[in-house]
Amino acid sequence: MSEKFLWGSATAAYQCEGGWNEDGKGPSVWDTFCHSPANTTGITGDVSCDFYHHYAEDIRMMAESGQNTFRFSISWPRIVPKEDRIVNEAGLAFYDRVLDECEKYGIVPNVTLVHYDLPEYIGQKGGWCYEGIADEFAYYAAVVFQHYGERIPLYVTINEPNHNAYCDYCVGNYPPNHKNDLQSYAHCLYNMDVCNAKAIREFREMGFKNSQIGIVQGCGPATSLQDTPEYREAVKYCDYFCNFGILDPAIKGYFEPELLEAVKARGIDLSFMKDEDLEIIKNNTVDFLGQNIYSRLIVKPNESGITAFTVNNAGNNDGTCKTARETRAIAGWFESDRDTDTRLNKWGREIYPKCAYNTLMLRKERYGNIPIYVTENGHGCYDVPDENGYVEDDDRIAFLNDYIGWILKAKEDGVNVKGYYCWSTMDLYSWINGYKKRYGLVRVDYEDGLLRRIPKKSYYWYRDFITEHKDV
Ligand code: BG6
């Protein structure tokens, strides 16, 4: 792989592929959830923007805007559809076609093994809390490594373990929809740590010389608006909760004893931890960190005595969510704080470009010179097209310009940043938010029956930005 800075954009299988039951694909937990009454919106990823059939066009458009890398995920149930572990050759062939297109244009693939969409047969057995999940994941990972080998120079094991576990077991908006279940949250994160390490063990056994493997983290380090001992404690506990339980084992190969003590002191039973797993974790750490960057995680001491988690998925239809918030609170540990001087997006998420810089600098402080790819960064909007479907998304351009500016500053200041991926390549399904919350550089017309792709103003802006910053 060339040492050039990577400029690209990102997608995920369930969010863009469609073809949910085509060519031997098995159901994922998201297929099952979206088809069930628990999905009160009735909106699914069954078709989405149909990347399954439009991939050639999408990758061509990426290349035409100067992007030299593409982050996407493989659908695990497309490759291993059933419990019998029989590999679906048609599933493998689909991603071969995607990789062919990438190669045609010199686009470096950055490929995630699982981006939320566990196979349903794993979901039935307890999903991320199923005790056999790490062996199933390692089996699937080995199939992928064996088949694609060094055609894929950058592999990612799991997308956003923290956010996935958080939505599954704390907020309850993602399947299996548990609320405030901290015991399962801890178990889920631990199993993800083991999944990551066991997949990396398979990867190392392949002896690749030109491929690397990493993990993608969903949030930045916690921060606070005041610097007192109490506020510093709140920050520490939030980092235990959101960051260190994943990143320490993945990057350093161990859990901080203080973290484990703090978790036990909350009454969480850690008897699921096993010495043999800890040994595998110790010996199988990542080559790089993928860091998604959206906003700050601001916390203060928990004054409410409440444990509660909220997100705002309500913005699907009405655009009235200007003040709704994403909050998290754990009694005795921390709760969310709000800086009233900053702007929120329509889903109540703070827009604070400098968080990109702070995140990267703090990662370097804790994890040294590890290579970092900014694997997602983007702005969800209710885009308004003109009569030709063209979107003048100046707000998105300003967002990207400001965030990227801080990322490049962190690079100048010594962080080993090696690439940047805008979320998302084209409009796609936004989990519980459906299709009205759009992130794409390219608009998808969901109404015209053709799923026509129309580049937005941000697409052209990004093309010019890349040209000017090719050699950063
Ligand atoms: C990241 C996920 O957390 O944020 C993506 O990896 C997701 O899959 C993106 O789409 C934006 O979040 P949302 O909920 O607004 O689509």
Residues whose N, C-alpha, C, O or C-beta is under 5 A from the ligand:
A	BS01	BG6	A12 G380 Y429 S430 W431
